[in-house]
Amino acid sequence: VNLIGPAMLTFALLPLMTKAAIDGKITTTPTVINVGSSAHLRATESFTLGESGNGDDDESWINTVPDTADDDLSVYAQSKLALMQFSTLLRHYLPESGDDYPPVRIFDAHPGLVWTPLLRNHIGDAAVGTLTKTGLANLIYKSSTEGAQALVAALDSPSSAVKTEEQVYFVNGRSGGYAASESVSIDASLRLWKYVIAPEVVGVVELPQGWGLDGKGRT
């Protein structure tokens, strides 16, 4: 849900977004904003290394996700790092902009601490009750509406005016947030494509015309 879903949706919408820009139906630069989380800072690689050492038996992290509850949110953290690496792939391997393909901006944005069901389930009923009764929940956490506003703010930021291959990471509506080095690693992002994303999306959703990668993470 946190990775393959956004990847498929992005690939499905990109042709519509770029055509609308070419036809003059939208006046702003087409923009993809992937919703991040500070949890990505404690994540690990999105695949497991096989015993051969040559990559042939490496396995997608999706295939190793346990059936038990994600009590420590480690799987959640991995999915958020992987989503940022997907952003890196988009920035580097979407077609070069020109007459037939408009520039597309790719951003990562962490809305801050939001009072979501995921968070409440994680901290437990006792903590939720205490935070709610004392009013601390409203002081510490954002509402869903406030979280959404922090993401939309990325669209209007002067720092986001042009397409770039450099990572633009918004935190609480401001660019320049601290991100893990793995989130911009081309090598790690290519492995993510080969072992995790490509097996799920290639042949299922149409890749952008001129997409610079095949199903094995090769240019």
N, C-alpha and C positions, 0 to 999 in steps of 0.2 A: 504493500500500500504506500509506503513512504518513498519508494524508489521506482519500481517498475511502473506503477500507476502514473506518477508525474512524467516519466520518460515517454510512455505511450501517448499521454495527453499532449505533451509538447510536440512530438512528431506529428500527431494528427492535426494540431492547430497551426503549425508553422506555415503550411501552404496557404491557408486562409488568411493568416496575418500578413504574409509577404505580398499576396495578390492584392489585398485591400490597400496596402501601402503603394504598390505600383499603379493601381487604378485611381489613386487619389482619394479613396474613400475614408482614409484616416490621415490625419495631419501630423501625428506624433510617430516617433520611431517605434517599430514593433519591439516589445520588451517581454522577456521571460524573467520572472522573479521566483526563484526556488526558496522555499521557506526553510531556514536553517534553525539551529539550536546550539547553544554553548555546549551541549552534551557531546557534540562531535569532537571536542578537544580530548576526550578520553577514549576515543574509538580506536580500533585496530583495522588491519586490512580486511577487505570485503571478500576474501576467498581464503581457502586453506591450501597450503602447499602439500603436494603429493610426495611420495617416497622416491620417485624416479629422479627428481631434480631437474627434469627437462621441461616441465610444464604440462606434459601430456595428461597427467592424472591429477592436476590441480583441480579443486572443486569449488564451485560457487558457494559463497556464504549462505545464500538462500537455502541451499540443500542441507545445510548443517544447523539451521535454526531449530532449537529444541521445541518440543510440543508443550513444554511447561511454561508457566507465566514468566514474563520478562521482569522479574522482581527487582533486579538491579539496573534495569533500563540499558543494559549493555547492547542489546540488539537494536534498540531505538537509537542509541548513539552511533552504531555502525551505519544504520540507514541514513542518518543525517550527514555523516561524513561522505558516504557514497553519493548522496544527492548533490553535495558540493562538488564532488569529482565529476559528476555528470555535467554540471555547469561548466567545468573546465573543458570537457570534451566539446560542448557546444561552442564555447568561445574560440576554440582552435580549429574545429573541423567542419563547422558550417561553411557553405560556399563564401568566397570573397564577394563583397558587395559590389554591385555594378548596375548596369541598366536592367538586367534581368533578375537581380536579386538585391533587395534593399538591405541596408545595415540592420542587424538585429542585436539589441542590447541584452546581455545575460547578467543578471545580478543574483547574489545570495543575500538573504535578509533574515536576521533573527529579530523577532518582534519584542523580545524581552520575556520576562516571566509572566505567563498568562494563566489565569485561574481556569484551567481546562479539566475535563473529566479524567484525562490521562494523569495529570498532576495529582488530582484529588485521590484517585485510586492508588497512586504510588505512595502518598504520604499516610494514607489510612484514615479511617473514620474518626479516630480520637483526635488526631491533629487537625483534621478538617473542622471538627466541631469547635475546638479551641480557637482556631484562627477566625472562624466565622463569628462566634459569640463575642470575642474581644474586639472585633473590627480590624484585626491585623491583616486579614486577607485582602481587604480593600486598600490597605496601605502598602503592602508588599507586592501584590500581584495586580496585573492588568486584567480588565475585562476582555472578553473576546472582541468587542468593538474597538477597544483601545489597541489591542494587538493588531487588528486589521488595519487601523489607521497608521500604525508604525510601518507596515509593509507598503501601503499606498504612498507614504511619504517618499519612498525611494524613487517614485516616478517623477517627482517634482524637484528632486535635489539637483543643484547646478553641477555637482560632480558626476552626475549620471547622464549628461547631455549627449555623449557620443559613444559609439560602439568601441570597445577595446578588448584586446586579448588578456589584459591584466584583470585580476580578480577585483571586483567591487563588492565589498561585504558591508552591508548595513546592519547596525545593531541599534535598536530603539529609534529607528528612523534616521540615523546618522551614518554616513559612510566612514570607512576606516577602522571597522571593528577588527579585533584580533582573531585570526583564523589559523588553524593548524597547517603546518607546511605540507602535510599529506594532501590537503584539500586542493592544492594547486600543482601537485606532482603529475607531470605528464605520464611518466612510467606507471604510476599507481592508477591513474585514470584509464590508461589503455588496458591495464589488466582488469580493471572493473568492467570495461566494455567487453573484453574477450570472454571472461568467465561468468559474469553476472548479467549484464544488460542484454548483450547480443543474443544469447540463447533464448531469452524471453521475448524479444521484440522483432528480430529479423524474421521476415516472412509473415508476421502478424500485422504489423503496421508499416505503412510505406515510409521509407526513410527520405529525408529531403533530397531533392535533385542536386547532385554535386556534393553530397555528404562524403567527407573525406576518409571514411573508415569502412572496411568490410566486416563481415561477421566474426573475424578472428583478430580484430584490433590492429589491422595493418592499413597503412595509408596507401 
